[in-house]
Every structure is written in C-alpha cells, then in structure tokens.
Amino acid sequence: MASTVETSQGDGDRLGQDSSLELRQALILVGFGALLTMTSSVFGSTPQWSPAVGWWIRWMITIGLTSAVFSISHTDARWVLAAFVANHTVAIGTGMSGLLPMGDGLINLTHVVFWTPAVIVLARSLTSVNRGSVYGVWHHLALATMVISLVFDYRDAIKYLFL
C-alpha cells in the first residue's frame, strides 16, 4: 500500500509539472495570436513595400512568432521573442501614439535597438547548437534572417537619424 501511495504522489508531482508546462504553452500561444493579430492589422495593408519586401517581412514575422514555441526550453529563443515583442510594442506604440510617424525609419531603428542583443546571443551559441535538430535549424535561420535584416536596418536607421 505504501508503494501505491508513493507512486500516486510521484505521478501527482509529475502531473503538476506537466500542468505548469501546459499553462506556459497556452500563455505563449495566446501571446502568439495577439502578436499575429497586431502585426497583421498594422502591416497587412501597408502598400509602400514591394511584393518581395512584403514576403521578407512575412518571413521575419514567422521567425519572430515561432520563437515563442522554442522559448519554452531555449534561452536564445527567449531573447529573440523578447526582441520581437519589444520591437513591435515600441514601434507600433510610438507610431500609433503619433510621437513619430509609423514608417520604415522607425522600424529600422527599433530593429537595431532590440535585435542587436538577440543576434549577439544567437551568434555566441552558434557552435553549441545541434544543426540537425528542429531547434538548430530554426536557430540558424533566425540568426541569418536577423543579420540580413540588420544590415539594411543599420543603414536605414542612420539615414533616418542623421539625413
């Protein structure tokens, strides 16, 4: 009888941990949905970009939103998610408040400010990530995507600030 109680107690602890994980996953998915809705409403009808740039933006959004899935168990993904959320919050909040016009320069500047630390974190752990895993593929794609974007973002942020 004692062993049954121990087993039940152990299962209860395990279920409690599983429930906590499920709650975190549910909260991340709710946040994922909110970010997708917010992003679509702000950027969905923006005609100033070419179709190629529109697809690139969709790709960056996909990388940013999928970081939520990996952030459950990977610190690097949490950095990407935090950068993505902070970038959108500041850029959209500033643009909607009327403090600065919502445009390319503001978006470039927020990318520079928030994405640079995430890129540094991703780059530092590059050699320790298993490239064959799903997370490893995402990690490499996230790093490449953010670096490519930042090349243009730094250039355009400098123009926005000084020209």
Residue pairs with C-beta under 8 A, 6 or more apart in sequence:
21 72
24 72
25 72
28 68
28 69
28 71
28 72
29 68
31 68
31 85
32 65
32 68
35 64
35 65
35 84
35 85
35 88
36 61
36 65
38 88
38 92
39 61
39 88
42 92
42 95
42 102
43 57
43 61
48 104
49 57
56 149
59 145
60 145
60 149
63 80
63 138
63 141
63 142
63 145
63 146
64 80
64 81
64 83
64 84
65 84
66 138
67 77
67 78
67 80
67 81
67 84
67 138
67 142
68 77
68 81
69 77
70 77
70 135
70 138
70 139
71 77
71 78
71 80
71 81
74 135
74 139
75 121
76 121
76 122
76 125
76 129
76 139
77 135
77 138
77 139
77 142
79 117
79 118
79 121
79 122
80 118
80 122
80 142
80 146
82 114
82 118
83 114
83 115
83 117
83 118
84 114
86 110
86 114
87 110
87 111
87 113
87 114
87 115
90 110
90 113
90 114
91 102
91 106
91 107
91 110
92 102
94 100
94 102
94 106
95 101
95 102
95 103
95 106
96 102
100 106
104 156
104 160
105 156
105 157
105 159
105 160
105 161
106 160
107 153
108 152
108 153
108 154
108 156
108 157
108 160
109 153
109 157
109 160
109 161
111 149
111 150
111 153
111 157
112 150
112 153
112 154
112 157
115 146
115 149
115 150
115 153
116 150
118 146
119 143
119 146
119 147
119 150
122 139
122 142
122 143
122 146
123 143
125 139
126 139
126 140
126 143
129 135
129 136
129 139
129 140
130 136
131 137
131 140
